Amino acid sequence: GDSVTQMEGPVTLSEEAFLTINCTYTATGYPSLFWYVQYPGEGLQLLLKATKADDKGSNKGFEATYRKETTSFHLEKGSVQVSDSAVYFCALSRMKTSYDKVIFGPGTSLSVIP
Amino acid sequence: SAVISQKPSRDICQRGTSLTIQCQVDSQVTMMFWYRQQPGQSLTLIATANQGSEATYESGFVIDKFPISRPNLTFSTLTVSNMSPEDSSIYLCSVGALANTEAFFGQGTRLTVV
């Protein structure tokens, strides 16, 4: 079945460091790919998305490119801030024409220290 | 977009009792999804709630423990039955992702079983 794998955390970085969180997926066809973020004590928020191969999703300085050949959707940010401390979930959904479930990776906890 | 109202937002319950969580969507949707997020874990799909038919449960989840109702296209309930401390989690309802849109989640119900 469909699944999402992402690098295990926790990840600790200094402010202004470069961030990469690796994500790979297993699915037939062309799923849509997402990164969700969960800040401490808050609900789940969509960070960015990509719906087809070679699409690049971006938001708040974060980027991820849909790589069909490597089945990957790695999250990157050039300079992290303390406010980026959160848990990040890579996810996929297979649906294109009607609503469908979202399958989540295990999550990666990020801590950014001043 | 879809706005999802979920209640209660949190509750503390005695073991052996049941809690019903309500989820209201501001638009008509065919399918609604219920997820569980155990402490420090990712989101796991419990079941898919279709209007007019019985819910479809994922492996490891059964109707006797998590009965679901879906009386119309904008509302669903999830009951956590005969609770034990292991049921302490955040429970979220969702309208799944449609192509070129995001998945929408309720704010979650934080359940603590004592």
Interface residues (C-beta under 8 A of the other chain):
Chain A: S32 F34 G43 L44 L46 K49 T51 F89 A91 S93 M95 K96 T97 S98 Y99 D100 K101 V102 I103 F104 G105 P106 G107
Chain B: V29 T30 M31 F33 Q41 S42 L43 T44 L45 T48 L92 S94 V95 G96 A97 L98 A99 N100 E102 A103 F105 G106 Q107 G108
